[in-house]
Amino acid sequence: MPQARLVDFWAKAIAARSPAMLQQLRGVAQGLLAARTALRSVMPGEFVNNPPIDLLYTLFVAEEQTMALPPLITATAVSAPVARRWVDVLVDRDLVTERGGIITLTEAGFVMVAEACQAIIESQTVAAGSVLN
């Protein structure tokens, strides 16, 4: 499929919130979070920690893209003040909202994470194709 058509396909699929597509994208996000947890077990945290990525991907896989602040902060594996600063940055950039201690992925945040997962799928497809050829 030509690149322009592939990008258009993914954009439409993400916008349509296809259950099959969302399952695939959430699987990528869960895999990324699991990989980051595995890396933390063998590498210093400062080599692995990326709080905004952890916050966004954790919300993406959460039920209805919503979580209470304390478990969301725990998911980042950084101190509460650091996670709090990143939540504030994500709110300022309109990627999440915060109401009464509940953090929710916005439409812009959802699309950003979905497109990032799609880019990961594409990169793995290209890498697998180059190995097979």
Number of C-alpha atoms within 10 A of each C-alpha: 7 6 8 8 10 12 15 11 13 16 15 12 15 19 13 11 11 12 11 10 16 17 13 16 23 20 14 20 26 17 12 18 19 12 11 16 18 12 15 16 10 9 11 10 15 9 9 16 17 16 21 16 16 21 22 25 26 25 25 25 19 16 9 10 18 20 20 15 20 14 10 23 23 13 18 22 18 16 11 15 10 13 24 17 13 18 24 14 14 20 18 11 12 14 20 25 19 17 9 7 11 14 21 24 27 17 13 13 23 21 17 14 22 25 17 16 20 21 14 16 15 13 12 12 12 12 11 11 10 9 8 7 5
